[in-house]
Amino acid sequence: MKDPESRTIFNGINGRTNTELPEWYQQRSGGADTVTFVEAIRDLPQAVETTVAYQNPFTDEWVETERFNALVEPRRAREQTTEEEAEIDPLFHIPTDSYSIINPIDIYNPLEEVLRGNIIDGTPVGDVMFGEIRRYRGGGEVHMDIMFDGLEVRLPDRSEPITMGVTSGYDFFGEHAVYVEGFAQDGYCSNSMRSLTDKEVIKHVGDVRNFRTWWEKILAQIELIASDLFKFIRDAQDIDLDFFELPFTVTEFYTLLGFPDYLAERAASDAEANSMSPFEIDMWTLHSGATYALTHFFQGREGAFLDQYVRIANDILFNPEGTIKCVEQAYEKQLEANNDDGSQMTIDGERALASIERISDNLQEKVEQFEEREDELRERFQDAMA
């Protein structure tokens, strides 16, 4: 992802907590100074409304309009009353009058209240929360990862856990509604696993709903997926793709799924390095390669552009049958595009497609187990959010 303008590492919900960052996260953050979650939220830029006017080109007079309102950062606007101008423009956006401001304290103060009443292994959840907040565009766009030490998945061959949490964010530019979705970070390689639940969204329109109830339901989802993620990973480790038999390389596997070349190369390199064999690679390792590329080398911004690649990566883990079908269809289109003279597909091309179909057929029984588990998990999610 593109580097944010600033990062804030937080640990513990407020000054009454005395919890250290997990060792693996300390190493990842390079020993950066930390603040509490409450301090970090209080320090985020706020937005207030103010009147908008336009200049009449014939009279040079300024005319106020009630159809729009300017969103400005009050501290920066106050600085403009002095002789020195604010370092950052206080103006965020000029939306229509239907826009409702949702400031960070409106969103995350209720989370503080909810966390005080939740317990993990006898410890209040607020005592074990940690993560980072990323600011873009003068703090008018914010994304954050919130994790809970102890709410985790542990794999037998790794000392570091996969720690569960949520990603959340918003902006004041009319592009990102307030959102939250399931998230996890693999302490072994610092790979971020995003969109582990459906994205819950509250738009900046009309009456703002009860955020406390919203957070209660979302955290219930995270506890559910923490208990099931291990099963998905374990089953994915049993599904191998034999690239010696397949008509494409590991890098081409990712490009056929839709990854750009620079990400496909990084993903393939990581998957091959972490596999027992460069030819037989299981779906969990292929998924991990994809998340490695997205976490450490994605060149775009957070948001919809990243989300489309996250969905591809997650399908490798949660929808292996769909992934293989997607690769098969993309490969067939590639063969047709290369067949410039319009003749029938070559024998080599037919054999290549047959090899993909054969692997797909061999995986069918394991894929059916995946589909049953996915249906059960989705049904429980729906019950939790009801």
Secondary structure, 3 states (H helix, E strand, C coil): CCCCCEEEEEECCCCCCCCCCCHHHHHHCCCCCEECHHHHHHCCCCCEEEEEEEECCCCCCEEEEEEEEEEECHHHHHHCCCCCCCCCCCEEECCECCECCCCHHHHHHHHHHHHHCCEECCEEHHHCEEEEEEEEHHHCEEEEEEEEEEEEECCCCCCCCEEEEEEEEEECCCCCCEEEEEEEEECCCCEEECCCCCCEEECCECCCCCHHHHHHHHHHHHHHHHHHHHHHHHHHCCCEEECCCCCCCHHHHHHHHCCCHHHHHHHHHHHHHCCCCCCEEEHHHHHHHHHHHHHHHCCCCCCHHHHHHHHHHHHHHHCHHHHHHHHHHHHHHHHHHHCCCCCCCCHHHHHHHHHHHHHHHHCHHHHHHHHHHHHHHHHHHHHHHC
